[in-house]
Amino acid sequence: MALYSKEFEVKARDFDSAGEVSSNLRAILKQLSLAPDIVRRSCIVCYEAEMNIIIHSYGGTIKIEIFEDRIRIIAEDTGPGIEDIELAMKEGYSTAPEEIREMGFGAGMGLPNIKANSDFMDIKSSKDGTVVVAEILF
Amino acid sequence: MGIKVENLLKKGFSLVAGEKGIDREIEGVYICDLLSWVMSHAKAKDAWITIQSHINVIAVALLSEISCVILPENVKLDEDAKAKAEEEGIPVLSFSGTSYEAAIILHEMMK
């Protein structure tokens, strides 16, 4: 059973609040006195998942679960889904529009960063939505 | 040599926001405008030089534990980003020269 569990709403295209879930996560993990590397990796995973929902989806949620031996981050949105997951996992591949790239987003690093910084990652996607589950082990 | 953000104020950098954090130490420099790249490659206590000046820069700086953000070539910080930087105590500095020139000054100071 999770020692801590909380769900945060993430709105589509809400760039002003971008990073808020990750900042919350950072504060919680710092309170738990976890190793800096665990905090850092968890925040990267959470930030990228948050940005993916903001940039690419119609909106969704991020659920954070903390267990005795791991952190689980579940990012769920309501579509439109990822057409080709294999391509989306490739560094540098992005479907983000030009105006978002100009802000420094959409570098095609989101999913690769989640994979590189987690110990487990699963992704399921259809036109009705995408669910990304990532875990960081202590 | 270890330097602090406040030491930059005598070297042509001016403070735009985040005064609460000016005693932070700087141990390195990172130059990049792609936020995901910064998140995964910048090190804690780096000074981050970027032309991005919107509110998400502050979130990335906070999460990456960056010492300060440096905006080269007099790039102006967005008002909402300024408020966020104040709130979080992330120093944002303005510099009239290029990223390269800013990095050279930092390099000289950290020698």
Interface residues (C-beta under 8 A of the other chain):
Chain A: F15 D16 A18 G19 E20 S22 S23 R26 P36 R40 C43 I44 Y47 E48 M51 M103 G104 F105 A107 M109 G110 N113 A116 N117
Chain B: D33 L34 L35 S36 W37 M39 S40 A44 T50 Q52 H54 I55 N56 V57 A59 V60 L62 L63 S64 E65 D80
